[in-house]
Amino acid sequence: MTTHRTALTSAHITALLFGLTGIFGALIHASASVITLGRAGFAMLALAAFALIQKRPIFRGLNRSVFGIFILSGLLLAAHWVTFFIAIKVGGVAVATLGFASFPAFIALLDIAVFRDRLHFSETILLSLVTLGLVLVTPSFGLGNQSTVGLLWGLGSGLSFALLAMTNRRAAKGVNAVQVSFWQNVIVAVVMVPFSAFDLIELRSFDWVNLALLGIFCTGLSQYLFVKSLEGLNARSAGMIISLEPVYAIACAWWLFNEAPTYRMLAGATLIVLAILLSSQVKPSHVKAVSH
């Protein structure tokens, strides 16, 4: 059994790896679609190797209904990654990550709009914190500002991730998390091939190394560590640690790219992270683990 300390370490490493996703997205000199294809390809290989070593079935239980869910969730994952990497390229790591971090608010809104769930007081606070945080993070309210456009793409990434999380939570219950992640990456790779396959040959060796690191470590390894952390932590505790992802991302971007956040951005980031922590406290997460 995984000890509590080991589980905590695994969860924090997972959050760091999730945060590094944006860093690799900024380092790789390629379009968002090429990065998405490369990431999915390397992640697919890493997850297949992990499943083989750990003897976790990836073909068991597949039927038309389950595979249909995998196709839908894979398409949403592709949309999430593409919009996130566009946000990185346009607005920078910090802005893109904070835009994505709005996904708990989108989940709450979608639950209300689609499933007619009632808006509880804690969710009202969550939405208020995220909204105020995004207002503080927004450099200007005109589309002429590149960072603002990047933030909008980040919000699109958060919305697509919220739809992905709800799809996994509502429709993929009882399916092995590694199996879900493997087939989602397969779908992402298949979908992106027509758009990006020929552009892969233009990548430099440095970009290939970063793509491999992004796919293997920030996707495959993070998936394994997240699943491992759940052996010693409950889903709520693990989710609270994972919510530190924007903090790790902003700190790494500050260190590597000298993207020093303004006081206003730090204040907005604080409110958004508080909202994510609050969302982890509202109710336990039943979302299948999916690498951001």
C-alpha positions as CSV (number, residue, x, y, z in Angstrom):
1,M,0.0,0.0,0.0
2,T,1.1,3.5,-0.7
3,T,2.0,5.4,2.5
4,H,0.4,8.8,3.1
5,R,3.8,10.6,2.7
6,T,4.5,8.8,-0.6
7,A,1.0,9.7,-1.8
8,L,1.5,13.4,-0.9
9,T,4.8,13.4,-2.8
10,S,3.2,11.8,-5.8
11,A,0.4,14.4,-5.8
12,H,2.8,17.3,-5.6
13,I,5.0,15.9,-8.4
14,T,1.8,15.5,-10.4
15,A,0.8,19.2,-9.9
16,L,4.4,20.2,-10.8
17,L,4.3,18.1,-14.0
18,F,0.9,19.6,-14.9
19,G,2.3,23.1,-14.4
20,L,5.3,22.2,-16.6
21,T,2.8,21.5,-19.5
22,G,2.7,25.2,-20.3
23,I,6.5,25.6,-20.0
24,F,7.0,22.9,-22.7
25,G,4.3,24.4,-24.8
26,A,6.2,27.7,-24.8
27,L,9.6,26.0,-25.5
28,I,8.4,23.9,-28.5
29,H,8.6,25.9,-31.7
30,A,5.6,24.5,-33.4
31,S,1.9,25.2,-33.8
32,A,-0.7,24.1,-31.2
33,S,-1.9,21.3,-33.4
34,V,1.6,19.8,-33.9
35,I,2.3,20.0,-30.1
36,T,-1.0,18.3,-29.4
37,L,-0.3,15.5,-31.9
38,G,3.2,14.9,-30.6
39,R,2.1,15.0,-27.0
40,A,-0.7,12.5,-27.6
41,G,1.6,10.2,-29.5
42,F,4.3,10.0,-26.8
43,A,1.7,9.8,-24.1
44,M,0.0,6.9,-25.8
45,L,3.2,5.0,-26.0
46,A,4.1,5.7,-22.4
47,L,0.6,4.7,-21.1
48,A,0.7,1.5,-23.2
49,A,4.1,0.6,-21.7
50,F,2.8,1.4,-18.2
51,A,-0.3,-0.7,-18.7
52,L,1.8,-3.6,-20.0
53,I,4.3,-3.5,-17.0
54,Q,1.5,-3.1,-14.5
55,K,-0.7,-5.7,-16.3
56,R,-3.6,-3.2,-16.5
57,P,-6.0,-4.1,-19.3
58,I,-6.6,-1.5,-22.0
59,F,-8.8,-3.6,-24.3
60,R,-11.0,-5.3,-21.6
61,G,-14.7,-4.2,-21.6
62,L,-14.5,-2.3,-24.8
63,N,-17.9,-2.1,-26.6
64,R,-19.6,0.3,-29.0
65,S,-21.0,2.4,-26.1
66,V,-17.8,2.6,-24.2
67,F,-15.7,3.4,-27.3
68,G,-18.3,6.1,-28.2
69,I,-17.6,7.7,-24.9
70,F,-13.8,7.5,-25.6
71,I,-14.3,9.1,-28.9
72,L,-16.3,12.0,-27.4
73,S,-13.9,12.5,-24.6
74,G,-10.9,12.3,-26.9
75,L,-12.4,15.0,-29.1
76,L,-12.9,17.2,-26.1
77,L,-9.3,16.5,-24.9
78,A,-8.0,17.5,-28.3
79,A,-10.0,20.7,-28.2
80,H,-8.7,21.4,-24.7
81,W,-5.0,20.9,-25.6
82,V,-5.2,22.9,-28.8
83,T,-6.9,25.9,-27.2
84,F,-4.5,25.7,-24.2
85,F,-1.4,25.7,-26.4
86,I,-2.8,28.5,-28.5
87,A,-3.3,30.5,-25.3
88,I,0.3,29.8,-24.4
89,K,1.6,31.0,-27.7
90,V,-0.5,34.1,-27.7
91,G,-0.7,35.2,-24.1
92,G,2.1,33.4,-22.2
93,V,2.2,30.7,-19.6
94,A,0.7,32.6,-16.6
95,V,-2.3,34.0,-18.5
96,A,-3.1,30.7,-20.3
97,T,-2.8,28.7,-17.1
98,L,-5.0,31.0,-15.1
99,G,-7.6,31.0,-17.9
100,F,-7.6,27.2,-17.9
101,A,-7.9,27.2,-14.1
102,S,-11.4,28.6,-14.4
103,F,-12.7,25.1,-15.3
104,P,-14.4,24.5,-11.8
105,A,-16.6,27.5,-12.4
106,F,-17.6,26.2,-15.9
107,I,-18.4,22.8,-14.3
108,A,-20.7,24.5,-11.9
109,L,-22.4,26.5,-14.6
110,L,-22.8,23.5,-16.9
111,D,-24.3,21.5,-14.0
112,I,-26.9,24.2,-13.7
113,A,-27.6,24.7,-17.4
114,V,-27.5,21.0,-18.5
115,F,-28.5,19.0,-15.4
116,R,-30.6,21.6,-13.7
117,D,-28.6,21.4,-10.5
118,R,-29.3,24.1,-8.0
119,L,-26.7,26.7,-7.3
120,H,-25.5,26.3,-3.7
121,F,-24.0,29.1,-1.6
122,S,-20.5,27.6,-1.9
123,E,-20.8,27.5,-5.7
124,T,-21.9,31.1,-5.7
125,I,-18.8,32.0,-3.8
126,L,-16.7,29.9,-6.2
127,L,-18.2,31.7,-9.3
128,S,-17.7,35.1,-7.7
129,L,-14.1,34.4,-6.8
130,V,-13.2,33.1,-10.3
131,T,-15.0,36.0,-12.0
132,L,-13.2,38.6,-9.8
133,G,-9.9,36.8,-10.3
134,L,-10.3,36.8,-14.1
135,V,-11.2,40.5,-14.0
136,L,-7.9,41.2,-12.1
137,V,-5.9,39.0,-14.5
138,T,-7.3,40.5,-17.6
139,P,-4.7,43.1,-18.9
140,S,-7.3,45.1,-20.7
141,F,-10.9,44.7,-22.0
142,G,-10.1,45.2,-25.7
143,L,-9.1,42.5,-28.2
144,G,-6.2,44.6,-29.3
145,N,-4.2,43.3,-26.3
146,Q,-2.4,40.0,-27.0
147,S,-2.5,38.8,-23.4
148,T,-6.3,39.4,-23.3
149,V,-6.7,37.3,-26.4
150,G,-4.5,34.6,-24.8
151,L,-6.7,34.7,-21.7
152,L,-9.8,34.1,-23.9
153,W,-8.2,31.1,-25.5
154,G,-7.3,29.9,-21.9
155,L,-11.0,30.3,-21.0
156,G,-11.9,28.2,-24.0
157,S,-9.4,25.6,-22.7
158,G,-11.1,25.7,-19.3
159,L,-14.5,25.2,-20.9
160,S,-13.5,22.2,-23.0
161,F,-11.8,20.7,-20.0
162,A,-15.0,21.2,-17.9
163,L,-17.0,19.4,-20.7
164,L,-14.3,16.6,-20.7
165,A,-14.5,16.2,-16.9
166,M,-18.3,16.0,-16.9
167,T,-18.2,13.5,-19.7
168,N,-15.8,11.3,-17.7
169,R,-17.7,11.7,-14.5
170,R,-21.2,11.1,-15.9
171,A,-20.5,8.4,-18.5
172,A,-17.2,6.6,-17.8
173,K,-17.9,5.2,-14.3
174,G,-16.3,1.9,-13.6
175,V,-13.7,2.2,-16.3
176,N,-10.0,1.9,-15.5
177,A,-8.5,5.4,-15.4
178,V,-5.3,4.4,-17.3
179,Q,-7.5,2.7,-20.0
180,V,-9.5,5.9,-20.3
181,S,-6.4,8.1,-20.7
182,F,-4.8,5.7,-23.2
183,W,-7.8,5.6,-25.5
184,Q,-8.4,9.3,-25.2
185,N,-4.8,9.9,-26.4
186,V,-5.3,7.5,-29.2
187,I,-8.3,9.5,-30.4
188,V,-6.4,12.8,-30.0
189,A,-3.6,11.4,-32.2
190,V,-5.9,10.1,-34.8
191,V,-7.9,13.3,-35.0
192,M,-4.8,15.5,-35.2
193,V,-2.9,13.5,-37.9
194,P,-4.7,15.1,-40.9
195,F,-3.9,18.6,-39.5
196,S,-0.3,18.2,-38.3
197,A,1.4,15.0,-39.5
198,F,3.4,16.7,-42.4
199,D,4.5,19.5,-40.1
200,L,6.2,17.1,-37.7
201,I,9.1,16.7,-40.2
202,E,10.0,20.4,-39.7
203,L,10.6,20.0,-36.0
204,R,14.1,20.4,-34.7
205,S,15.7,17.8,-32.5
206,F,15.3,20.1,-29.5
207,D,11.6,20.2,-30.2
208,W,11.3,16.5,-30.4
209,V,13.0,16.1,-27.0
210,N,10.6,18.6,-25.5
211,L,7.6,16.8,-27.1
212,A,8.8,13.5,-25.7
213,L,9.2,15.0,-22.2
214,L,5.8,16.6,-22.5
215,G,4.1,13.4,-23.6
216,I,6.0,10.9,-21.4
217,F,6.4,12.9,-18.2
218,C,3.7,15.6,-18.2
219,T,1.1,13.2,-19.5
220,G,2.0,9.6,-19.1
221,L,4.0,9.8,-15.8
222,S,1.6,12.4,-14.3
223,Q,-1.3,10.0,-15.0
224,Y,0.5,7.2,-13.2
225,L,1.5,9.4,-10.3
226,F,-2.0,10.8,-9.9
227,V,-3.5,7.3,-9.9
228,K,-0.8,6.2,-7.4
229,S,-1.5,9.2,-5.1
230,L,-5.2,8.1,-4.8
231,E,-4.0,4.9,-3.1
232,G,-3.0,6.9,-0.1
233,L,-5.2,10.0,-0.4
234,N,-8.8,10.6,-1.0
235,A,-9.9,12.3,-4.2
236,R,-10.6,15.6,-2.4
237,S,-7.2,15.9,-0.8
238,A,-5.5,14.9,-4.1
239,G,-7.6,17.5,-6.0
240,M,-6.6,20.2,-3.6
241,I,-2.9,19.5,-4.2
242,I,-3.4,19.4,-8.0
243,S,-5.1,22.8,-7.7
244,L,-1.6,24.2,-7.0
245,E,-0.8,23.7,-10.7
246,P,-1.2,27.4,-11.6
247,V,1.2,28.3,-8.8
248,Y,3.9,25.9,-10.1
249,A,3.3,27.1,-13.7
250,I,3.6,30.8,-12.9
251,A,6.7,30.2,-10.7
252,C,8.4,28.2,-13.5
253,A,7.5,30.8,-16.1
254,W,8.9,33.5,-13.9
255,W,12.1,31.6,-13.4
256,L,12.7,30.4,-17.0
257,F,11.2,33.2,-19.1
258,N,11.3,36.1,-16.7
259,E,7.5,36.4,-17.0
260,A,7.2,38.4,-13.8
261,P,3.5,38.6,-12.8
262,T,2.1,42.0,-11.8
263,Y,0.6,42.5,-8.3
264,R,-2.8,42.6,-10.0
265,M,-2.2,39.3,-11.7
266,L,-1.0,37.7,-8.4
267,A,-4.1,38.9,-6.7
268,G,-6.3,37.4,-9.4
269,A,-4.3,34.2,-9.3
270,T,-4.8,34.0,-5.5
271,L,-8.6,34.3,-5.9
272,I,-8.7,31.7,-8.7
273,V,-6.6,29.2,-6.7
274,L,-8.9,29.8,-3.6
275,A,-11.9,29.1,-5.8
276,I,-10.3,25.8,-7.0
277,L,-9.6,24.9,-3.3
278,L,-13.2,25.7,-2.5
279,S,-14.4,23.5,-5.3
280,S,-12.4,20.6,-3.9
281,Q,-14.1,21.1,-0.5
282,V,-17.7,21.2,-1.9
283,K,-17.9,17.6,-2.8
284,P,-15.6,14.7,-3.6
285,S,-14.4,14.5,-7.2
286,H,-15.6,11.5,-9.2
287,V,-13.8,12.7,-12.4
288,K,-11.6,10.2,-14.1
289,A,-7.9,11.3,-14.0
290,V,-7.0,13.1,-17.2
291,S,-3.7,14.9,-17.7
292,H,-4.1,18.6,-18.3
